[in-house]
C-alpha cells in the first residue's frame, strides 16, 4: 500500500506504521509517499513531520481511537452496497428532515437511527439531513467542532455505520443530505497546521481561524475541501451536502470555492447518474448564491432562508427581541412568503445597516425554509422548542409555502425534550470555559443567559428525543397534522408551486389573521386565542387543524389558533392589507 501526504514545507516526513517508522520520498507539489506492501485495510498509522508527531493523516478515512489516536487504512471497496437501483432525488418538490444522530435515538448511533426510518417514510419526508458526522473530541458534540474531515465519528458507528445508514435510507426511498463544515475546524484534535498552510492566519469567524482559500499554497487546501465533498457524494452515496456558514469562507479569488465546488459536483453527478445537491447556509441574503456560475452566481442548488424562519417564529410565538425585531409584525411574514426574504436591500435593525438584495426571479424551491432547526432551538439558553399550538400554525404555513420545507427531529410530534448546546472537550481549559464562550456568542441577544453546562453529560442526555411521547394523544394528533399537510402538499400542485410571484398574501391590520393564496387555494390562519370571522366563503374545505369551522352569510369562523385550507368558489376581493 502507498501512503501519501501533502507537506510542502517539510524537510523530512516519515510514516509510523507496522511498529516502525519508514522514510517517505518527496514528490511534485509538496507530496510525500512511501510504499508499505504489508499494510492494508485496518492498519493503523500516523505521520511524523520534521520529527514532530506522529499525527493523524489529514485525509484519514478512519480514526478508530478518536481524534487523538492514529489513523487507520480504510478500503471503500470492501463495503457491499444494495442500493444499485437508487436513481437519486431532485430537491425540487422535496421535504427535508434534519436530525442529530447522537440524540435522535436513545442509543445515538446510525444503526438505531435506521430503525426509525419507517417513521420518516410514513411522515412523508424525502430527505434525511444529518448534522455533521466528522470525528469530534469526546463522546458528544453537535458536530461543528469536527476535525479529520474525511473520517466518520466512531461513536455513531464509523464509516461502515454511515454507509449502512445511507443504504437503508435508499432502500426506503429516502435521500440523504450531510452537513459539512469547511469554514473552520474544531479547536481540539486539529493537527493540520504541521503539514501545511491550511489556515489564513486570522480569525475568520466567532468559531475559529479562517482556512486558507486564497493565499500562498491555497490550491492544495482548496482541493482538500473539494475532495472531501466529492468523497461523501461518491464513496458514501450521499445525495447532497449542506455547507455550514458559507459567509465565513474568506475567498477573494476570481472563482470562489463554492463555484469551483459546484462545477466539480455537477461533473460527478454526470458520472454517477443521479442528481447531487449543494445547500448553502448563508445569512448574506444574496441571490448570487443560488444562481448558476454561467450567470455570475455561485451555483448552489439552494440555500437556507433564515428570514422565513424568523417571520414564522415571530408570528406564532410573539417574540420580538434580537434579530427578531424586524420580523415582529404580519406584514413581514407576508413579504417573505411572496418575496423570499424580508431584507432585500432594506435596513436591518439588528445589523444597524442595509442588508440583502432582491430575489426576484429566484424560484422558491431554491430557498430551504423551516419553523425550527438545530440552530434556532439550540441557540436558545434552555434549548426550548415551540409549543404544539404554535407548531400547528407554523407547520401549516411552512408546508403550504413555495419554499423547500425542512423539519427538525421531533418537531412533527411536538417533542418536549429540549435541544441544548453540548460538547465533551478533553482539554480541561476548553471544557471549563465552554459555557463562557457560548455566553459571549450571544451577548446582547438574550436579556440573560442561563444555560445548562455544555460539558455536562446531563445536558446531552436531556436533548435526546423521547419516542414514547408519540403515543400521547396531543402528540399523536400533531403528528397526524404534519402527515396530512405533507401528503396534501404532494397531492395538490398549487402547494408546491415555487413561483413567488404567484403567491398572494392578505393580513389583518390588527395582526389577528392572515390569508395566503396558492392558486385557487386559500390558507387561512387565526393567530389569536379567540375565534375570528373572516369575510370569505370557504367553498370546499380541504383541511382544517381544528373543529368546528363554521360558515354563514358573514364568512368563515375559525377557532382560536387554527388554520384552514380551502378552495373558495370564486375569486374574492381582498379584505385586509395585501401583498
N, C-alpha and C positions, 0 to 999 in steps of 0.2 A: 504494500500500500504506500502511496506517495502522500506525505504530509506537506502542506503548503501554508505559508503565512506572509502577509504583507507587513514589512517593517523597513521602510525606505531609508531611515537614518541610522539603523543599527550597524555595528561593525562585526558582530558575531551573534548568530542565532542557533540555538540547539532545541531539539525536541526531546523531552524526557518521556520515554516510553519503554515498556518491557523491562523495567527495573534498571534502566541505564539512560545515559544521555548520548545523543548522536548529533554530530555537527550537521548543519544544514548549509546548502550551497546557495550563494546569491545568484539571482537571475535578473531578467529585464523588469524594469518598472518598480524595483524595490521588493520583489517577491523572492522568498527563500523556499527551498524544497529539500526533502530528504526521503529516500525510498527505504521503507522498512517492510520487507516482504512478509515477515511473520505476523504483522499486525492485521487486524480485521475487525469485523463488527463486534462491538463491546469493549475493545481495547481502550484503556484509559491512557491519557497523555496530557502534556502541557508544554508550553514553550518557554524557553529561557532566553531573554533578550539582554545582551551585554552583561551577563552574569546575574541579572535580576529575574526572579520568578521561582518556580515555574508558574506561569499564568495560564488561565483558560484560553482556548482558541477563540479569537474574536468572532469567528464563524462557527463556533461549536454547535453541533446538531443535538448534543445531549449533555446535560450536567447532572449525572445520577446522584451526586452528593451535594447538590446545590451550588450557589453562585461562588462559593469559596473553595470548591473542590475541583478536581481535574475534569477535563472534557473526556468524552467517550466517543469512539467511532460509531457512527450510526449509518447503516445502509438502507436507504429508502426503498430499494428494490426487494427487500425481504418481506415487506408488508403485502398481504393479499387483499386487494380491493374487490368489492362485489357491486360497485356502482357503475358498471360498464355501460348500462343503458341510460345513465343520467345525462341529460342534454342541457342542464343548467336552467336558470330562471332569469327573466328580464326584471329589472327593478320597477319598470312601469306597471302600475296597477297592483303592486305588491303591498303587503303589510309586514312590518318588521317587529321582532320581539327581542328586546335586549335582556341579557342575563349575565350574572356574575357566577362563574362555575362554583366558587367556594361557598356561596350562600344560597344557591338555587335549591339545594337539597341538604338534608342533614349530613350526608357523607361528604359532600363538597368535591365530587370527582366527575370526570367525563362519563364514566360508566353509570353513575347514579343519575346524571342529567339525561342520559339516553333513555332511561326508564320512564322519563316524563314526556317523551316526545308525542305520545298519543294524545296527551292533554293539549299540546300545541296544535296538533292536527285537527282535533275537534274544535278548538278555538277558531281556527280558520286562518292563522297567520301563514306567511310564505317563507320568510327568512328568520333564522335564529342569528342574532348578533352577539358574539361573545366578547365580553370585556377582555383586556389584554391577558395573554397566557404565557408571556415570556417569563423566565426564572426571576424570582424576587428574593430578597433576604427573608429568612424566617419562613413561617408556615402560613401566613395570612397577609393579604395585601389587596388593594383594589387592582393592582397590575400596572399602574403608571410609574412605578419605581423599577421597572424591568431593566435587566442587563442581559448579555448573552442572547441577543435578539433572534438568533437563528434556532434557539432551543425552545423547549416547552417545559413549563413548570412540572416538576416531578410530583408535587403534592396533588396535582389534578389527575395525573396518570401518564405524564411524559408524552413523547411523540407518538408512540403507538396508541395511547389513550385518545389523543386528539384525532388521529386518523380513524379510529374505530367509531368515535362520535360522529364525525363528518359522514362516514359510510352509512351509519344508521340514519342520519338525517336525510341523506339522499334516497335511501330505501323508503323513507316515509314521505317523500315528495317535498322535503324542506331544503331550501338553500341555506348556506352558512356564510355569514359575514364575520370577519375577525377584526377587532380593534387593534391597531398597531400604533406605536409611539416613536416618531422619528425626530421630534423637536428637542429632545433631551434624553439623557439616560439617568437611571436612579443613582442616588448618592452612595450606595453601598454595593460593593462587589463589582464595581466598574473598573476593569483593568485594560481599557483600550489605550489609555494615554502612553504607556511604554512602547506601544507598537508604531504609532504614527500620529500625524496631525489630524486626529478625529475631531478636535474641538477648536472653536474660533478664538478663545481667549477672553471672552466677555460673557456676562450673564445674559442669556437670550430671553429669559422669562423668569417668572417667580420660581419656577421649578428647577432651574439649573442652568449650567453653562450651555451656550449655543453650540450646535455642531457645525463643523467647518464645511460649508456648502459652496463657498465661492473664493476661498483663499488658496495659497500655495498648497499643493498636494490634495486639493479637494476632488479631483477627478476620481480617484480611487475611493474616497469617502462617499461620494455620490453613488458609486457602483455598489458599495457596501449596503446602502439602503434600498436601491432599486433591486439588487439581487435578493435581498431579504423579502421584498414584496412578491417577487416572482416565485420564490421558493414556496410561500404559503399557497399561492394560486395553482402552481404546477404540481408540487410534490405532496401537498396535503389536500388537494382537490377543493380548496376553499373557493367560494363563488364571488367574494367581494371583500374589500378592505375598507374599514372606517379609519381615516387618518386623523389622529389626535391633534388638535390645536395647531392647524397649519399656519395660522397667523404668527406663530412663534418660530417658523422656519425663516432664518435670516439668509436670503439668497438674492444677490444683486446681479446675477448673470443674465445675459440676454434671454436664455432659455431657462426658465425656472425649473427647479427639481420636479414640481408637480406636472408640468407639461412634459418633461422627459419621462416621468413615470407613466403618464397617460399613454404615450406612444409605445412604450415597452409592453404595457398591459394589453393594448389593442393588438399588438403583434402576437402576443401569447394567446389571446382569445382566438385569433385566426388559426393558430397551431392546434389548440386543444378542441376547437369546435364547439365552444359553449360561451355564452355571454359572461363577462367579468366586469364587476362594478367597482368604482372607486368613489367613496363618500367622504367628503372633507368636513371636519369640524372647523368652522371659521366664524369669527364674530365681526368680520370686515363689512358685511352686507355689500359685497362686490359681486355683481353678476358675471364678471370675467371668470370667476371660479368654475362655473358650470358651462361656459361657452367653449366650443372646440378650439384647439390650437390654431387651426387654419383661419379662424375668425378672430384671432388675437386673444383667445381665452386660455385657461389652464387645463381644460379637458376633463374636469371631474364629472362623473356620472350624475352626482347630486351633492348637496351639502346640507348639514344640519341648519335648521332655521330657528334660532332662539327667539326671534320676535313673535313667532306664532305661539310658542310655549308661554312667553311672558304675558301675552294678551289673554290667552285662555286661562292661565293661572289667576290673573287678576279678576277676571270675570266671575270665576267660580269660587274664589277664596276671599275676595275683598281686600287682599294685601296690596300695599302701595309704597313700600319702603325700598330703598336702594335702587337697583336698576329697574324695579317695577313701576317707579313713579310716573313715567311717561305712558304707561300702558293701563292706567287705572280706570279709564272710562270706556264705555262700549264703543264709541267711535274709533278707538284704537284697534279693537278687535275687528270691527267692520273693515278697517283699512287693510289689516294683514290678511284677512280672508279674501280680499279682492285684489291686493297688490303684492302679496308675498311677504313684505316687510313693512314695518312702521317707519323706520329711519331709512329713507331713500334720498338723502341729501337734506334732511331736516335736523333741527337742533336736538341733541341728546342731553337731557338734563344731567344724567348720571356721569357722562363723559365730559360735560362742560364745553361741548363743541358740536359742529355739524358732523353728521355721520352718514355713511352709506350712499348708494346710488340706486336708481330705479331698476326694477326687474321686469319692465315692460318687454314682452316677447319671450320671456322665460316660462316654459310650462311648469305647472305646479308639481309634477312628479319629480322634478329636479330638486325640490325642497323637502327634506325629511323633517317632519313636524311631530311633536309629541306633547302630551299632557304632563308626563313625568319621565325622567331618565335618571341615570346614576348621579349625575352632577346636581341636578336641581333638587333631588331629595337629599343626597349625601352632603351637600354644601350647607344644609340647614344644621344648626348646632345639635339638635336632637334627632336628625335624620328622619323626621316625621313625614308621613305621606298624607295625601289629600283624603278626606273622609268620603264615605260612599256617596252621599248626595252630590258632592262636587264632582266625583269621578263620573257619575251617571250623566251629568250635563256636559262635562268636558269631553267625554268619550263620544257622545252623540254628535258634537260639533266636529271633533277631530276626524271621526270615521265617515263623515259626510263631506269633508273638505276636499279641495282639489289637490292636496299635497300627498306625499308618500307618508302614511301614518306609521309611527313607531310606538310600541307599548313597552313598559318596563316590568320586569318579572313581578308577579303578584298583583299588579295593578288590576288585572282582569277580574279578580275576586275581592278587591279592596283589602289587601293584606294589612294586618295591624302591625306586623313587625317593622321596625324602622330599617332604613339602610344608612348606617353610620359610616364615618370615615375610620378605617382601621389599618394598622400596619404592624410589623413584627421585626423591627430592625435589630440586628445582632449587636452592633456597636453601642455601648452604653450612652455615649453623648448624643447619638441620633435618637435612641429610644427615649431618653429623658427629656429631650427638647422638642419632640414631635408635636405635642399639644400646643406648645408656644408658637411653633412655626405655623401651625394650622390656624391659630387665632389671628396671627399677623396678616394672613392672607385675606381675612375678611374684616379688617379694621374699617369702620365707617359704614359697613353694610347692615350689621345687626346692632340693635341697641345694647345688647350684652351677649357675650359669647360664653355659654355654659354647656360645654360639650363633654361627653364621656372621654376618658383617656384613650386615645387611638391605639396605644400599645397594649392595653388590657385585653386579655383573651375574651372577657365577658362582652366587650364591645363588638367583637367579631361574632360571637355566638348569638348575641341579641339580634343580629342582622339576618340570620338565617330564616328563610320562609317557613311558616308553619302550615303545611299542606292540609292538616286536619280542619282548618278554618273553612275550606271549601264546602264541607258538609253542613255548615250552619246556614240557616235559611236566608239571611240577609246577604251573605257572601255568594251563595249559590244563585240567588236572584240576579245579583250584579254580573256574575259570570255568564248567565244566560243572556243578559242585555248585551254584553260585549259580543257574544257569539252571533246574536241576531243582527247587530249592527254590521259586523264584518260580512256576514252572509248577504245582507241587503246591499252592501257596497259592491259586492261581486256580481249580484244579480241585476242591478239597475245601472246601466251605463252612465246615467246622469251623475251618479255619486262618485264615480272615479274619473270623470272628465277633468283633465288637467288645465284646461284653458281658463286662466284667471279672468280674462275679460268677459267671460260668460257668467261669472258669479255676481249676484246682486245681494246686497245686504241692507236691511232696514232696521233701525234701532229706535227704541223708545227714548225720547229726550230725558225722561226721568231715570233711565237706566234699569227699568224693570224687565224688558223683554227685547228679543232680537229675532228677526226672521232672515234666514239665508235661503236664497232661491238657487236651486240647482236644476236648470232646465225647467220643466213643468212641476218639479217637486219643491215643496216648501219645508224648511226645517225651522220649527218654532220653538223658542226656548223661553221659559219663565225662570228668571234668576232669583226671584223673591220667594220668601216662605209662604206668601199668601196667594190665593187663586187670582188669576188675571184673565180678563176677557180681551181677546184680540179681534178686531172687526174684520174677520176673514172667514169665508165659507170653506171649511176643510175639504169638502168633497170626499174623496176616498182616503180614509186613514190607513197609512201603510204600516206605521209602527209607533207605538206610544210607550213612554217609560213608566207612566203611572195612570191609574184609573181613579175617578172617572173623568174622561174627556167628554164634555158636552157641547153641543152646538144648538143655537137658536137664531132668531132673527137678528140679534145683536152681534153674533160672531161665534168664535170658538173659545170656550173657557178651559184654561189649563190649570191643574192643581199646582200648588207651590213647589218650586224647584223641580220642574218637569220639562220634558222635551217631547215634541210630536213631529213626526214626518208624515206629510200628507200630500195629496195631489188635488189642489183646488180645481173646481170645474171649469174655470175660465180665468184669464189674466185679471188681476185686480190692481186698483190704484194704490200707490204707496201710502202707508199710514203714519210713518214716522220719518226720521232722518234717513236718507237713502244714499248709499254708496254704490 
